[in-house]
Amino acid sequence: TRNYMHYSLSLYKELKQETQKSIQKLVNENIQKVVFYGVGEATEIFYLYLKNSGITLSAVFDLEPGDKKFMGFDVLDIEKISQYDFDKVIIFSFKDKSQIKEKLVSFHVDEKKIF
């Protein structure tokens, strides 16, 4: 319906603006390489804008990766995160971020690298 389309476009515009702000913050911090935790629609939008920023996506992780793919990347088990070189890990999840941060720290990710 018309209302749903209006709502969807408004939500997309808001997500786009927040994505651009977040990427600019990463650029300002001279971040070169990132990894993603979690995949979904917001992750896709972020990745599309990230590609034009000069920042490289090194890998994509999830707690339960299964056989998932994300934009040509295999989605990897979070246990493998310490095998990758990155400046920031960007969390894309609606779950409790503090629990995800704890999990990342348990796999030797420096808290300063969590975005």
C-alpha positions in Angstrom: 0.0 0.0 0.0 0.9 3.6 -0.3 1.5 4.1 3.5 3.8 1.1 3.6 5.9 2.4 0.6 6.2 5.8 2.3 7.3 4.2 5.6 9.8 1.9 3.7 11.3 4.9 1.8 11.6 6.9 5.0 13.3 4.1 6.8 15.7 3.6 3.9 16.6 7.3 3.9 17.3 7.3 7.6 19.4 4.1 7.3 21.3 5.7 4.4 22.0 8.9 6.4 23.2 6.9 9.5 25.4 4.7 7.3 27.0 7.7 5.7 27.7 9.2 9.1 29.2 6.0 10.4 31.4 5.5 7.3 32.6 9.1 7.6 33.5 8.5 11.2 35.6 5.5 10.1 37.3 7.5 7.4 38.1 10.2 9.9 39.7 7.6 12.2 41.9 6.4 9.2 40.3 3.0 9.4 41.6 0.8 6.4 40.1 -2.6 7.0 36.9 -3.8 8.7 35.1 -7.0 9.3 31.3 -7.4 9.7 29.6 -9.4 12.4 26.1 -10.3 11.3 24.4 -10.1 7.9 21.1 -8.6 6.7 19.6 -5.8 4.8 21.3 -3.1 6.9 24.6 -4.8 6.3 24.1 -4.8 2.6 23.4 -1.1 2.5 26.4 -0.4 4.7 28.6 -2.5 2.4 27.4 -0.7 -0.8 28.4 2.6 0.7 31.6 1.3 2.2 32.9 0.2 -1.2 33.1 3.8 -2.2 35.0 4.9 0.9 38.4 3.4 0.4 37.8 1.1 3.4 38.3 -2.7 2.7 36.0 -5.4 4.0 38.3 -8.2 5.0 35.7 -10.8 6.2 32.2 -11.4 7.4 31.4 -13.4 10.6 28.4 -14.7 12.4 27.7 -16.9 15.4 25.9 -19.4 13.2 27.3 -19.0 9.7 26.1 -22.3 8.2 26.6 -22.0 4.4 25.7 -18.3 4.3 27.2 -16.0 1.7 27.3 -12.2 1.8 28.2 -10.2 -1.3 30.6 -12.8 -2.5 32.1 -13.5 0.9 31.7 -16.7 2.8 30.2 -16.0 6.2 32.6 -17.4 8.8 32.3 -18.6 12.3 33.1 -15.9 14.8 35.7 -18.3 16.4 38.0 -17.6 13.4 38.0 -13.8 13.8 41.5 -13.7 15.4 42.9 -15.1 12.1 42.0 -11.9 10.3 43.6 -8.5 10.1 41.2 -5.6 10.7 41.0 -2.2 12.3 37.3 -2.4 13.3 34.6 -5.0 13.7 31.2 -3.6 12.8 28.3 -5.2 14.5 25.0 -5.7 12.6 22.6 -7.3 15.0 19.3 -6.5 16.7 20.4 -8.7 19.6 22.0 -7.4 22.8 25.2 -5.7 21.6 26.8 -6.1 25.0 26.6 -9.9 24.7 28.1 -9.7 21.2 30.9 -7.5 22.5 31.6 -10.0 25.3 31.7 -12.8 22.8 34.1 -10.8 20.5 36.4 -10.0 23.5 36.4 -13.7 24.4 37.9 -14.3 21.0 40.7 -11.8 21.7 39.2 -8.8 19.9 40.3 -5.5 21.5 37.3 -3.6 22.7 38.6 -0.5 21.0 38.2 -2.3 17.7 34.4 -2.9 18.2 32.2 -0.4 16.4 
